[in-house]
Amino acid sequence: VLGNIDLVNLFTATAETADQYIEKTAIKRKKDSYIRVATSDMVERMIVLSQGATIMTADNFRGIIEAAEKEIRERL
């Protein structure tokens, strides 16, 4: 069972790295949202964990997306 997967395209502000955006968002939304970050970067994993987010590896996330794509193709 894949459950619901919401994908959001993120565009960062000028001179803001993706890591900075992830960290800022984890801090800002930790009280009102469930945040899961897909990254294999150990430093980033430790930072977002300390802000209350959960983590998954990039490889695991890829597997979820591939399984969802397969399920969609089979249903079509």
A tleap script that builds the chain and sets N, CA, C and O, in Angstrom:
source leaprc.protein.ff14SB
mol = sequence {
  NVAL LEU GLY ASN ILE ASP LEU VAL ASN LEU
  PHE THR ALA THR ALA GLU THR ALA ASP GLN
  TYR ILE GLU LYS THR ALA ILE LYS ARG LYS
  LYS ASP SER TYR ILE ARG VAL ALA THR SER
  ASP MET VAL GLU ARG MET ILE VAL LEU SER
  GLN GLY ALA THR ILE MET THR ALA ASP ASN
  PHE ARG GLY ILE ILE GLU ALA ALA GLU LYS
  GLU ILE ARG GLU ARG CLEU
}
set mol.1.N position { 0.847 -1.181 0.000 }
set mol.1.CA position { 0.000 0.000 0.000 }
set mol.1.C position { 0.880 1.227 0.000 }
set mol.1.O position { 1.717 1.405 0.885 }
set mol.2.N position { 0.691 2.059 -0.979 }
set mol.2.CA position { 1.517 3.250 -1.096 }
set mol.2.C position { 0.975 4.427 -0.311 }
set mol.2.O position { 1.742 5.308 0.077 }
set mol.3.N position { -0.313 4.467 -0.069 }
set mol.3.CA position { -0.880 5.632 0.612 }
set mol.3.C position { -0.866 6.829 -0.316 }
set mol.3.O position { -0.666 6.697 -1.523 }
set mol.4.N position { -1.078 7.986 0.259 }
set mol.4.CA position { -1.076 9.211 -0.531 }
set mol.4.C position { 0.311 9.820 -0.531 }
set mol.4.O position { 0.950 9.936 0.515 }
set mol.5.N position { 0.767 10.202 -1.690 }
set mol.5.CA position { 2.052 10.868 -1.826 }
set mol.5.C position { 1.793 12.221 -2.464 }
set mol.5.O position { 1.278 12.303 -3.579 }
set mol.6.N position { 2.147 13.272 -1.761 }
set mol.6.CA position { 2.010 14.613 -2.301 }
set mol.6.C position { 3.392 15.113 -2.692 }
set mol.6.O position { 4.297 15.181 -1.860 }
set mol.7.N position { 3.545 15.455 -3.939 }
set mol.7.CA position { 4.808 15.982 -4.424 }
set mol.7.C position { 4.641 17.466 -4.670 }
set mol.7.O position { 3.666 17.906 -5.279 }
set mol.8.N position { 5.592 18.218 -4.196 }
set mol.8.CA position { 5.548 19.666 -4.363 }
set mol.8.C position { 6.839 20.100 -5.038 }
set mol.8.O position { 7.929 19.736 -4.597 }
set mol.9.N position { 6.718 20.861 -6.086 }
set mol.9.CA position { 7.902 21.436 -6.720 }
set mol.9.C position { 8.327 22.641 -5.910 }
set mol.9.O position { 7.519 23.524 -5.622 }
set mol.10.N position { 9.593 22.675 -5.544 }
set mol.10.CA position { 10.110 23.761 -4.734 }
set mol.10.C position { 11.121 24.568 -5.529 }
set mol.10.O position { 12.032 24.019 -6.148 }
set mol.11.N position { 10.946 25.858 -5.500 }
set mol.11.CA position { 11.884 26.756 -6.138 }
set mol.11.C position { 12.419 27.685 -5.067 }
set mol.11.O position { 11.651 28.385 -4.406 }
set mol.12.N position { 13.713 27.695 -4.893 }
set mol.12.CA position { 14.288 28.485 -3.822 }
set mol.12.C position { 14.562 29.912 -4.279 }
set mol.12.O position { 14.687 30.197 -5.470 }
set mol.13.N position { 14.649 30.797 -3.290 }
set mol.13.CA position { 14.963 32.197 -3.565 }
set mol.13.C position { 16.410 32.304 -4.039 }
set mol.13.O position { 17.204 31.378 -3.868 }
set mol.14.N position { 16.729 33.414 -4.619 }
set mol.14.CA position { 18.091 33.646 -5.086 }
set mol.14.C position { 19.067 33.464 -3.935 }
set mol.14.O position { 18.836 33.952 -2.829 }
set mol.15.N position { 20.144 32.768 -4.202 }
set mol.15.CA position { 21.228 32.543 -3.238 }
set mol.15.C position { 20.806 31.672 -2.058 }
set mol.15.O position { 21.474 31.676 -1.023 }
set mol.16.N position { 19.723 30.936 -2.192 }
set mol.16.CA position { 19.289 30.028 -1.127 }
set mol.16.C position { 19.446 28.600 -1.637 }
set mol.16.O position { 18.849 28.229 -2.648 }
set mol.17.N position { 20.238 27.810 -0.948 }
set mol.17.CA position { 20.422 26.421 -1.368 }
set mol.17.C position { 19.197 25.601 -0.991 }
set mol.17.O position { 18.389 26.012 -0.159 }
set mol.18.N position { 19.075 24.446 -1.612 }
set mol.18.CA position { 17.975 23.542 -1.267 }
set mol.18.C position { 18.062 23.142 0.201 }
set mol.18.O position { 17.041 23.062 0.885 }
set mol.19.N position { 19.274 22.890 0.689 }
set mol.19.CA position { 19.442 22.529 2.099 }
set mol.19.C position { 18.948 23.639 3.015 }
set mol.19.O position { 18.285 23.365 4.016 }
set mol.20.N position { 19.261 24.890 2.687 }
set mol.20.CA position { 18.799 26.012 3.503 }
set mol.20.C position { 17.277 26.089 3.509 }
set mol.20.O position { 16.665 26.340 4.547 }
set mol.21.N position { 16.671 25.872 2.348 }
set mol.21.CA position { 15.214 25.902 2.265 }
set mol.21.C position { 14.603 24.796 3.122 }
set mol.21.O position { 13.646 25.037 3.858 }
set mol.22.N position { 15.148 23.595 3.029 }
set mol.22.CA position { 14.643 22.459 3.805 }
set mol.22.C position { 14.739 22.745 5.293 }
set mol.22.O position { 13.784 22.515 6.036 }
set mol.23.N position { 15.888 23.248 5.731 }
set mol.23.CA position { 16.083 23.536 7.148 }
set mol.23.C position { 15.123 24.622 7.623 }
set mol.23.O position { 14.513 24.481 8.683 }
set mol.24.N position { 14.981 25.692 6.863 }
set mol.24.CA position { 14.077 26.787 7.225 }
set mol.24.C position { 12.638 26.290 7.314 }
set mol.24.O position { 11.911 26.638 8.244 }
set mol.25.N position { 12.235 25.482 6.354 }
set mol.25.CA position { 10.869 24.968 6.338 }
set mol.25.C position { 10.623 24.005 7.500 }
set mol.25.O position { 9.558 24.037 8.116 }
set mol.26.N position { 11.587 23.164 7.796 }
set mol.26.CA position { 11.445 22.234 8.923 }
set mol.26.C position { 11.259 22.993 10.225 }
set mol.26.O position { 10.450 22.594 11.063 }
set mol.27.N position { 11.991 24.076 10.406 }
set mol.27.CA position { 11.870 24.883 11.624 }
set mol.27.C position { 10.519 25.581 11.660 }
set mol.27.O position { 9.824 25.548 12.676 }
set mol.28.N position { 10.145 26.217 10.547 }
set mol.28.CA position { 8.925 27.021 10.494 }
set mol.28.C position { 7.658 26.178 10.647 }
set mol.28.O position { 6.690 26.625 11.262 }
set mol.29.N position { 7.657 24.967 10.094 }
set mol.29.CA position { 6.417 24.192 10.042 }
set mol.29.C position { 6.390 23.008 10.981 }
set mol.29.O position { 5.459 22.204 10.923 }
set mol.30.N position { 7.387 22.874 11.849 }
set mol.30.CA position { 7.474 21.669 12.670 }
set mol.30.C position { 6.300 21.501 13.627 }
set mol.30.O position { 5.993 20.373 14.014 }
set mol.31.N position { 5.644 22.569 14.015 }
set mol.31.CA position { 4.540 22.461 14.965 }
set mol.31.C position { 3.216 22.138 14.305 }
set mol.31.O position { 2.323 21.592 14.954 }
set mol.32.N position { 3.066 22.462 13.026 }
set mol.32.CA position { 1.761 22.280 12.391 }
set mol.32.C position { 1.765 21.325 11.203 }
set mol.32.O position { 0.738 21.159 10.543 }
set mol.33.N position { 2.894 20.700 10.922 }
set mol.33.CA position { 2.975 19.830 9.755 }
set mol.33.C position { 3.832 18.609 10.040 }
set mol.33.O position { 4.710 18.616 10.903 }
set mol.34.N position { 3.544 17.566 9.284 }
set mol.34.CA position { 4.384 16.378 9.289 }
set mol.34.C position { 5.333 16.534 8.120 }
set mol.34.O position { 4.896 16.599 6.971 }
set mol.35.N position { 6.611 16.595 8.392 }
set mol.35.CA position { 7.595 16.806 7.341 }
set mol.35.C position { 8.511 15.600 7.259 }
set mol.35.O position { 9.084 15.173 8.261 }
set mol.36.N position { 8.644 15.057 6.063 }
set mol.36.CA position { 9.587 13.963 5.814 }
set mol.36.C position { 10.546 14.438 4.727 }
set mol.36.O position { 10.122 14.912 3.672 }
set mol.37.N position { 11.816 14.307 4.992 }
set mol.37.CA position { 12.846 14.764 4.070 }
set mol.37.C position { 13.554 13.556 3.489 }
set mol.37.O position { 13.988 12.664 4.217 }
set mol.38.N position { 13.667 13.537 2.164 }
set mol.38.CA position { 14.396 12.466 1.481 }
set mol.38.C position { 15.783 12.983 1.141 }
set mol.38.O position { 15.947 13.822 0.256 }
set mol.39.N position { 16.772 12.474 1.849 }
set mol.39.CA position { 18.158 12.860 1.585 }
set mol.39.C position { 19.091 11.780 2.101 }
set mol.39.O position { 18.795 11.095 3.080 }
set mol.40.N position { 20.207 11.641 1.434 }
set mol.40.CA position { 21.239 10.725 1.916 }
set mol.40.C position { 22.402 11.494 2.530 }
set mol.40.O position { 23.385 10.893 2.964 }
set mol.41.N position { 22.297 12.819 2.568 }
set mol.41.CA position { 23.322 13.681 3.156 }
set mol.41.C position { 23.225 13.591 4.679 }
set mol.41.O position { 22.236 14.025 5.270 }
set mol.42.N position { 24.250 13.030 5.306 }
set mol.42.CA position { 24.204 12.787 6.757 }
set mol.42.C position { 24.076 14.068 7.573 }
set mol.42.O position { 23.361 14.083 8.576 }
set mol.43.N position { 24.744 15.132 7.174 }
set mol.43.CA position { 24.640 16.392 7.917 }
set mol.43.C position { 23.210 16.916 7.846 }
set mol.43.O position { 22.637 17.316 8.860 }
set mol.44.N position { 22.642 16.913 6.654 }
set mol.44.CA position { 21.264 17.389 6.489 }
set mol.44.C position { 20.290 16.519 7.274 }
set mol.44.O position { 19.327 17.028 7.848 }
set mol.45.N position { 20.530 15.222 7.301 }
set mol.45.CA position { 19.667 14.307 8.053 }
set mol.45.C position { 19.668 14.674 9.539 }
set mol.45.O position { 18.613 14.699 10.172 }
set mol.46.N position { 20.838 14.956 10.090 }
set mol.46.CA position { 20.943 15.303 11.510 }
set mol.46.C position { 20.248 16.630 11.803 }
set mol.46.O position { 19.587 16.771 12.832 }
set mol.47.N position { 20.394 17.595 10.910 }
set mol.47.CA position { 19.767 18.900 11.110 }
set mol.47.C position { 18.250 18.779 11.114 }
set mol.47.O position { 17.596 19.290 12.023 }
set mol.48.N position { 17.676 18.111 10.112 }
set mol.48.CA position { 16.215 18.033 10.041 }
set mol.48.C position { 15.650 17.141 11.137 }
set mol.48.O position { 14.545 17.389 11.621 }
set mol.49.N position { 16.384 16.111 11.537 }
set mol.49.CA position { 15.934 15.288 12.667 }
set mol.49.C position { 15.857 16.121 13.937 }
set mol.49.O position { 14.934 15.962 14.735 }
set mol.50.N position { 16.823 17.006 14.122 }
set mol.50.CA position { 16.822 17.842 15.326 }
set mol.50.C position { 15.663 18.829 15.329 }
set mol.50.O position { 15.312 19.366 16.379 }
set mol.51.N position { 15.063 19.073 14.166 }
set mol.51.CA position { 13.914 19.977 14.070 }
set mol.51.C position { 12.581 19.233 14.086 }
set mol.51.O position { 11.524 19.843 13.926 }
set mol.52.N position { 12.630 17.925 14.278 }
set mol.52.CA position { 11.399 17.156 14.408 }
set mol.52.C position { 10.891 16.518 13.124 }
set mol.52.O position { 9.857 15.850 13.134 }
set mol.53.N position { 11.594 16.712 12.034 }
set mol.53.CA position { 11.183 16.072 10.784 }
set mol.53.C position { 11.623 14.614 10.798 }
set mol.53.O position { 12.493 14.226 11.578 }
set mol.54.N position { 11.025 13.824 9.943 }
set mol.54.CA position { 11.475 12.450 9.771 }
set mol.54.C position { 12.268 12.391 8.470 }
set mol.54.O position { 12.189 13.295 7.637 }
set mol.55.N position { 13.024 11.326 8.312 }
set mol.55.CA position { 13.887 11.230 7.143 }
set mol.55.C position { 13.712 9.888 6.445 }
set mol.55.O position { 13.264 8.903 7.032 }
set mol.56.N position { 14.073 9.890 5.200 }
set mol.56.CA position { 14.185 8.657 4.430 }
set mol.56.C position { 15.334 8.853 3.460 }
set mol.56.O position { 15.674 9.983 3.111 }
set mol.57.N position { 15.923 7.767 3.033 }
set mol.57.CA position { 17.023 7.899 2.083 }
set mol.57.C position { 16.478 8.266 0.708 }
set mol.57.O position { 15.319 8.002 0.386 }
set mol.58.N position { 17.331 8.872 -0.081 }
set mol.58.CA position { 16.949 9.211 -1.445 }
set mol.58.C position { 16.626 7.947 -2.231 }
set mol.58.O position { 15.716 7.950 -3.061 }
set mol.59.N position { 17.364 6.861 -1.979 }
set mol.59.CA position { 17.095 5.591 -2.665 }
set mol.59.C position { 15.721 5.044 -2.291 }
set mol.59.O position { 15.011 4.519 -3.148 }
set mol.60.N position { 15.341 5.162 -1.022 }
set mol.60.CA position { 14.031 4.696 -0.588 }
set mol.60.C position { 12.932 5.518 -1.251 }
set mol.60.O position { 11.922 4.969 -1.691 }
set mol.61.N position { 13.127 6.824 -1.323 }
set mol.61.CA position { 12.154 7.699 -1.970 }
set mol.61.C position { 12.015 7.340 -3.449 }
set mol.61.O position { 10.906 7.304 -3.982 }
set mol.62.N position { 13.142 7.075 -4.106 }
set mol.62.CA position { 13.101 6.673 -5.508 }
set mol.62.C position { 12.274 5.397 -5.663 }
set mol.62.O position { 11.481 5.278 -6.598 }
set mol.63.N position { 12.458 4.452 -4.751 }
set mol.63.CA position { 11.693 3.207 -4.810 }
set mol.63.C position { 10.199 3.448 -4.671 }
set mol.63.O position { 9.401 2.812 -5.360 }
set mol.64.N position { 9.817 4.358 -3.789 }
set mol.64.CA position { 8.394 4.685 -3.611 }
set mol.64.C position { 7.820 5.290 -4.886 }
set mol.64.O position { 6.720 4.933 -5.308 }
set mol.65.N position { 8.557 6.195 -5.489 }
set mol.65.CA position { 8.091 6.835 -6.724 }
set mol.65.C position { 7.982 5.808 -7.851 }
set mol.65.O position { 7.000 5.800 -8.593 }
set mol.66.N position { 8.981 4.949 -7.976 }
set mol.66.CA position { 8.934 3.926 -9.032 }
set mol.66.C position { 7.761 2.970 -8.823 }
set mol.66.O position { 7.108 2.575 -9.789 }
set mol.67.N position { 7.491 2.600 -7.580 }
set mol.67.CA position { 6.355 1.717 -7.297 }
set mol.67.C position { 5.037 2.420 -7.625 }
set mol.67.O position { 4.112 1.796 -8.145 }
set mol.68.N position { 4.953 3.711 -7.324 }
set mol.68.CA position { 3.741 4.473 -7.639 }
set mol.68.C position { 3.544 4.566 -9.145 }
set mol.68.O position { 2.427 4.416 -9.640 }
set mol.69.N position { 4.630 4.814 -9.873 }
set mol.69.CA position { 4.537 4.867 -11.333 }
set mol.69.C position { 4.067 3.536 -11.904 }
set mol.69.O position { 3.236 3.506 -12.812 }
set mol.70.N position { 4.595 2.438 -11.373 }
set mol.70.CA position { 4.196 1.112 -11.830 }
set mol.70.C position { 2.708 0.876 -11.561 }
set mol.70.O position { 1.992 0.358 -12.417 }
set mol.71.N position { 2.256 1.254 -10.384 }
set mol.71.CA position { 0.842 1.080 -10.029 }
set mol.71.C position { -0.053 1.902 -10.953 }
set mol.71.O position { -1.113 1.432 -11.367 }
set mol.72.N position { 0.359 3.108 -11.274 }
set mol.72.CA position { -0.415 3.970 -12.182 }
set mol.72.C position { -0.495 3.344 -13.566 }
set mol.72.O position { -1.566 3.290 -14.171 }
set mol.73.N position { 0.661 2.867 -14.072 }
set mol.73.CA position { 0.652 2.223 -15.394 }
set mol.73.C position { -0.263 1.013 -15.428 }
set mol.73.O position { -0.977 0.801 -16.408 }
set mol.74.N position { -0.249 0.210 -14.358 }
set mol.74.CA position { -1.097 -0.971 -14.309 }
set mol.74.C position { -2.569 -0.606 -14.275 }
set mol.74.O position { -3.387 -1.294 -14.884 }
set mol.75.N position { -2.920 0.458 -13.577 }
set mol.75.CA position { -4.318 0.885 -13.520 }
set mol.75.C position { -4.810 1.463 -14.823 }
set mol.75.O position { -5.991 1.363 -15.153 }
set mol.76.N position { -3.898 2.072 -15.565 }
set mol.76.CA position { -4.295 2.670 -16.859 }
set mol.76.C position { -4.423 1.589 -17.910 }
set mol.76.O position { -4.747 1.882 -19.061 }
savepdb mol mol.pdb
quit
